[in-house]
Every structure is written in C-alpha cells, then in structure tokens.
C-alpha cells in the first residue's frame, strides 16, 4: 500500500503489513512526498521462518504524524521482525513506536 503527495492514513484506521512466507519479503506500507500517517495504527508482523517481516517505510518528507506503530518480533529464530524505517527527510513527528522482541 502506498500513500503519496499529501495523502493521510486517516483517523481511527488500522493497517497491517503481514510477514512473508517461504523466503519471501514481507508486506510493505509506504509513505512518499508529504504524506502522513495521521492517527492511524500500523502493525508490522514478524516473519514465521526464514523470510521478511512486514515493514512501514517513510520516504521523502513524509511523517509518522500521530500514528501508532507496533513492530512485532519473529516467532522463529531465523525470521526478520517487523520494522518501521525512515529515509530522506522523513520524520517520526509525534508517532508512538512499540517494538516487541522475538518470541523464540
């Protein structure tokens, strides 16, 4: 899923970036330009094996705004956890970030 230009993810909305399976990359949510997360909730799921976890990316001048981001660890020893990443001039702004560790 992508948010571009000045789009916002809204208020009281929830999004999930699921994990990949079978050595595949996980789901992604991407923000570009000056798009922002509003006050939505995002969950990035950790992988259940040797694959990628879900990821939320902020690029350009995008912002986490007042969003809540939950990054779940992997339940498998060889899987990637969920993550939230920032590049360019993107900001965390007033976002809340919760990173839970691995469960194995």
PyMOL commands that set and color helices and strands:
alter all, ss='L'
color gray80, all
select strands_A, chain A and resi 2-3+11-17+28-31+39-44+55-58+68-71+83-86+96-99
alter strands_A, ss='S'
color yellow, strands_A
deselect
rebuild
show_as cartoon
